[in-house]
């Protein structure tokens, strides 16, 4: 997410990051940035300080109350006081304007790699969730969620096909194997654990049939 109120800088950042293979969303003020962060999942925030409505320090403070998403401050304020204040709020880096686009891109790559970002790894995104398929990690609102191997496989099955209903029998055959002879309610137990760990009900119960993840356009 690019949080920047200058249209020319917005477009420069969007174009350069797009060419480097990143998807971006832009907010021109602090209030819009916070609303956007609630509605989408982001791997990194580029944050200006001098913003309308809520400044960058205010945005950073509110983001840190709910997420450890990487934050890179990109600002014309080059004073030591501002930099120390930013790092005191647990930002990942601080770049002053004017800046070098190649250097900025390299810093983004380093931050994502250091913070377990997405580069080079196949990921599946669903609302606020990100499943990192190679490392088998789950991230919710920028925070890791510890799942068992079976819970990860179950969640992946649902999120890879939103809207599709899976019966218990289908899930048992897919994840436990056709030779499973235990109680089919083991599926219910795993889904209950998933809902508890995620803190939100991403998996819907379809009464009398099975379970599904709702389509994101609903």
Buried (B, 14 or more C-beta within 10 A) or exposed (E): BBBBBBEEBBEBBBEBBEEEEBEBBBBBBBBBBBEBBEEEBBBBBBBBBEBEBBBBBBBBEBBBEEBBBBBBBBBEBEEEEBBEBBEEBEBBBBBBEEBEBEEBBEBBBEBBEEBBBBEEEEBBBBBBBBBBEEEEBBBBBBEEBEBEEBBBBBBBBBBEEBEBBBBBEBBBEEBBEEEEEEEEEBBEEBBEBBEEBBEEEBBBEEEEEBBBBBEEEE
